[in-house]
Amino acid sequence: MDFFDVVENRYSCRAYLDRPVEEEKLEKIMEAARLAPSASNRQEWRFIAVTDSEKRKKLAAIAHDQQFVAEAPVVIAACAVTDNHVMACGQPCYPINVAIALEHVALAATALGLATCWIGAFKEEPAKKLLGVPADVRIVELMALGYPADKLRPKSRLSLDEIFTRQEWQG
Ligand SMILES: Cc1cc2nc3c(=O)[nH]c(=O)nc-3n(C[C@H](O)[C@H](O)[C@H](O)COP(=O)(O)O)c2cc1C
């Protein structure tokens, strides 16, 4: 799939087939995460692929009872080993770095015929306890991954004119 087709075809999938993700595909997807850029090449990201169905059920409960989280054959916990470094621009490093890598996951999965959904609606502390994540490590986001049982929807987005200007801010 051409890059722009991948971008068009990525969507938030909230229904998954009961079909495992092949190990080779999972590794290819995680390799795409590994190659992501990060500020000062900090690579704070660490990823846990959860396939155990009991754990996925518990994650669904922790994720505001979003049932597709239990349905997806893989749930990726995107973690950060971080010293809370803040860049000169004032923005914290680790959520940006982890988010870039996680979107590589979403795009790589799409290119391989899989689907994903970002999951920000979850409680971090119980998720850390469930997955044995140390106290000083953050879980930044979860992501459901699997073969889709639903279809790509038209995207609801602002127009390019509303989000893009040249030379200066236009309010
Ligand atoms: C950081 C982040 C957190 C999100 N959290 C959730 C979530 O908890 N549950 C959910 O169903 N969708 C979640 N989404 C998906 C968004 O709702 C979705 O990306 C947006 O509505 C655009 O739709 P699309 O991804 O299908 O293009 C999240 C997306 C992002 C980027």
The ligand as an SDF file (V2000), in Angstrom:
LIG
                    3D

 31 33  0  0  0  0  0  0  0  0999 V2000
   -4.5420    9.9940   21.9770 C   0  0  0  0  0  0  0  0  0  0  0  0
   -5.8170    9.3400   21.5130 C   0  0  0  0  0  0  0  0  0  0  0  0
   -6.6470    8.7180   22.4380 C   0  0  0  0  0  0  0  0  0  0  0  0
   -7.8150    8.0620   22.0050 C   0  0  0  0  0  0  0  0  0  0  0  0
   -8.5770    7.3640   22.9040 N   0  0  0  0  0  0  0  0  0  0  0  0
   -9.6340    6.6530   22.4590 C   0  0  0  0  0  0  0  0  0  0  0  0
  -10.3630    5.8190   23.3550 C   0  0  0  0  0  0  0  0  0  0  0  0
  -10.0720    5.6950   24.5390 O   0  0  0  0  0  0  0  0  0  0  0  0
  -11.4240    5.1260   22.8520 N   0  0  0  0  0  0  0  0  0  0  0  0
  -11.7800    5.1870   21.5310 C   0  0  0  0  0  0  0  0  0  0  0  0
  -12.7310    4.5170   21.1400 O   0  0  0  0  0  0  0  0  0  0  0  0
  -11.0960    5.9820   20.6580 N   0  0  0  0  0  0  0  0  0  0  0  0
  -10.0310    6.6950   21.0930 C   0  0  0  0  0  0  0  0  0  0  0  0
   -9.3040    7.4490   20.2130 N   0  0  0  0  0  0  0  0  0  0  0  0
   -9.6950    7.4810   18.7860 C   0  0  0  0  0  0  0  0  0  0  0  0
  -10.2550    8.8360   18.3460 C   0  0  0  0  0  0  0  0  0  0  0  0
  -11.5590    8.9670   18.8320 O   0  0  0  0  0  0  0  0  0  0  0  0
  -10.2020    8.8820   16.8140 C   0  0  0  0  0  0  0  0  0  0  0  0
   -8.8630    8.8390   16.3980 O   0  0  0  0  0  0  0  0  0  0  0  0
  -10.8620   10.1230   16.2100 C   0  0  0  0  0  0  0  0  0  0  0  0
  -12.2320   10.1780   16.5210 O   0  0  0  0  0  0  0  0  0  0  0  0
  -10.7090   10.1540   14.7000 C   0  0  0  0  0  0  0  0  0  0  0  0
  -11.2660    8.9820   14.1080 O   0  0  0  0  0  0  0  0  0  0  0  0
  -10.3850    7.9730   13.2380 P   0  0  0  0  0  0  0  0  0  0  0  0
   -9.2230    7.5290   14.1010 O   0  0  0  0  0  0  0  0  0  0  0  0
  -11.3020    6.8330   12.9170 O   0  0  0  0  0  0  0  0  0  0  0  0
   -9.8880    8.6840   12.0310 O   0  0  0  0  0  0  0  0  0  0  0  0
   -8.1630    8.0940   20.6260 C   0  0  0  0  0  0  0  0  0  0  0  0
   -7.3140    8.7380   19.7100 C   0  0  0  0  0  0  0  0  0  0  0  0
   -6.1450    9.3220   20.1340 C   0  0  0  0  0  0  0  0  0  0  0  0
   -5.2180    9.9460   19.1030 C   0  0  0  0  0  0  0  0  0  0  0  0
  1  2  1  0
  2  3  1  0
  2 30  2  0
  3  4  2  0
  4  5  1  0
  4 28  1  0
  5  6  2  0
  6  7  1  0
  6 13  1  0
  7  8  2  0
  7  9  1  0
  9 10  1  0
 10 11  2  0
 10 12  1  0
 12 13  2  0
 13 14  1  0
 14 15  1  0
 14 28  1  0
 15 16  1  0
 16 17  1  0
 16 18  1  0
 18 19  1  0
 18 20  1  0
 20 21  1  0
 20 22  1  0
 22 23  1  0
 23 24  1  0
 24 25  2  0
 24 26  1  0
 24 27  1  0
 28 29  2  0
 29 30  1  0
 30 31  1  0
M  END
$$$$
